[in-house]
Amino acid sequence: MSRIEVLEERCKGCLLCTVVCPKEIIRQSERFNQHGYKVAEVQAEDMEKCTGCASCALMCPDIAIRVYRTPKAKGEANDGK
């Protein structure tokens, strides 16, 4: 299962990741990090919707998002169709 991990100590709560997520599963948390910012998060029940597209990580100016992609099974590779 693809998923993201928000490195809360790096997140400044800019929420740019929420804008670019095609599945609209990233949201602002109610928690604050050690710097006083409300961090981005994905609810556990929404994590299965993550496709691992990495748009959020590419948009993040603070490199606060790690993306873990599920390897495709043999024969599932995109053949351009």
C-alpha positions as YAML, in Angstrom:
chain: A
units: angstrom
residues:
- id: 1
  name: MET
  ca: [0.00, 0.00, 0.00]
- id: 2
  name: SER
  ca: [1.40, 3.39, -0.98]
- id: 3
  name: ARG
  ca: [1.50, 5.97, 1.78]
- id: 4
  name: ILE
  ca: [3.10, 9.19, 2.91]
- id: 5
  name: GLU
  ca: [4.80, 10.13, 6.14]
- id: 6
  name: VAL
  ca: [4.85, 13.75, 7.31]
- id: 7
  name: LEU
  ca: [7.99, 14.62, 9.24]
- id: 8
  name: GLU
  ca: [6.24, 16.76, 11.81]
- id: 9
  name: GLU
  ca: [9.39, 18.41, 13.15]
- id: 10
  name: ARG
  ca: [10.05, 19.84, 9.65]
- id: 11
  name: CYS
  ca: [6.45, 20.75, 8.70]
- id: 12
  name: LYS
  ca: [5.59, 24.46, 8.93]
- id: 13
  name: GLY
  ca: [1.90, 23.99, 8.20]
- id: 14
  name: CYS
  ca: [1.92, 25.82, 4.86]
- id: 15
  name: LEU
  ca: [-0.58, 23.23, 3.53]
- id: 16
  name: LEU
  ca: [0.70, 23.41, -0.05]
- id: 17
  name: CYS
  ca: [0.56, 19.61, 0.00]
- id: 18
  name: THR
  ca: [-3.20, 19.73, 0.55]
- id: 19
  name: VAL
  ca: [-3.66, 21.75, -2.63]
- id: 20
  name: VAL
  ca: [-1.79, 19.35, -4.92]
- id: 21
  name: CYS
  ca: [-3.03, 16.02, -3.54]
- id: 22
  name: PRO
  ca: [-5.21, 14.51, -6.31]
- id: 23
  name: LYS
  ca: [-7.09, 12.38, -3.75]
- id: 24
  name: GLU
  ca: [-7.62, 15.31, -1.34]
- id: 25
  name: ILE
  ca: [-6.65, 13.21, 1.67]
- id: 26
  name: ILE
  ca: [-4.08, 15.52, 3.26]
- id: 27
  name: ARG
  ca: [-5.43, 17.96, 5.83]
- id: 28
  name: GLN
  ca: [-4.31, 20.19, 8.66]
- id: 29
  name: SER
  ca: [-3.94, 18.40, 11.96]
- id: 30
  name: GLU
  ca: [-5.15, 19.68, 15.31]
- id: 31
  name: ARG
  ca: [-1.70, 18.85, 16.73]
- id: 32
  name: PHE
  ca: [1.15, 21.32, 16.98]
- id: 33
  name: ASN
  ca: [4.78, 20.41, 16.39]
- id: 34
  name: GLN
  ca: [7.65, 21.56, 18.63]
- id: 35
  name: HIS
  ca: [7.86, 24.85, 16.69]
- id: 36
  name: GLY
  ca: [4.19, 25.69, 17.22]
- id: 37
  name: TYR
  ca: [2.93, 24.89, 13.72]
- id: 38
  name: LYS
  ca: [-0.18, 22.83, 13.00]
- id: 39
  name: VAL
  ca: [1.16, 20.05, 10.83]
- id: 40
  name: ALA
  ca: [-0.29, 18.27, 7.80]
- id: 41
  name: GLU
  ca: [-1.61, 14.74, 8.20]
- id: 42
  name: VAL
  ca: [-3.51, 11.94, 6.52]
- id: 43
  name: GLN
  ca: [-6.11, 10.12, 8.58]
- id: 44
  name: ALA
  ca: [-5.46, 6.38, 8.94]
- id: 45
  name: GLU
  ca: [-8.73, 5.53, 7.19]
- id: 46
  name: ASP
  ca: [-7.75, 7.68, 4.18]
- id: 47
  name: MET
  ca: [-4.19, 6.40, 3.82]
- id: 48
  name: GLU
  ca: [-5.34, 3.50, 1.60]
- id: 49
  name: LYS
  ca: [-6.45, 6.08, -0.99]
- id: 50
  name: CYS
  ca: [-2.87, 7.32, -1.41]
- id: 51
  name: THR
  ca: [-1.47, 6.43, -4.83]
- id: 52
  name: GLY
  ca: [2.12, 7.37, -4.07]
- id: 53
  name: CYS
  ca: [2.14, 10.02, -6.79]
- id: 54
  name: ALA
  ca: [4.57, 12.17, -4.75]
- id: 55
  name: SER
  ca: [2.94, 15.48, -5.74]
- id: 56
  name: CYS
  ca: [2.84, 16.46, -2.08]
- id: 57
  name: ALA
  ca: [6.52, 15.73, -1.52]
- id: 58
  name: LEU
  ca: [7.53, 17.61, -4.66]
- id: 59
  name: MET
  ca: [5.50, 20.66, -3.58]
- id: 60
  name: CYS
  ca: [6.74, 20.70, 0.03]
- id: 61
  name: PRO
  ca: [9.26, 23.55, 0.47]
- id: 62
  name: ASP
  ca: [10.57, 22.05, 3.72]
- id: 63
  name: ILE
  ca: [11.15, 18.47, 2.52]
- id: 64
  name: ALA
  ca: [8.81, 17.28, 5.25]
- id: 65
  name: ILE
  ca: [7.07, 14.46, 3.35]
- id: 66
  name: ARG
  ca: [8.35, 10.99, 2.59]
- id: 67
  name: VAL
  ca: [6.52, 8.88, 0.02]
- id: 68
  name: TYR
  ca: [6.43, 5.09, 0.12]
- id: 69
  name: ARG
  ca: [5.15, 3.47, -3.06]
- id: 70
  name: THR
  ca: [3.81, -0.04, -3.36]
- id: 71
  name: PRO
  ca: [5.85, -1.94, -5.90]
- id: 72
  name: LYS
  ca: [3.80, -3.00, -8.90]
- id: 73
  name: ALA
  ca: [3.41, -6.71, -9.48]
- id: 74
  name: LYS
  ca: [5.16, -8.18, -12.49]
- id: 75
  name: GLY
  ca: [3.05, -7.52, -15.56]
- id: 76
  name: GLU
  ca: [1.34, -4.47, -14.00]
- id: 77
  name: ALA
  ca: [3.84, -2.01, -15.44]
- id: 78
  name: ASN
  ca: [2.44, 0.88, -17.44]
- id: 79
  name: ASP
  ca: [2.94, -0.02, -21.10]
- id: 80
  name: GLY
  ca: [1.84, 3.34, -22.46]
- id: 81
  name: LYS
  ca: [-1.84, 2.44, -22.94]
...
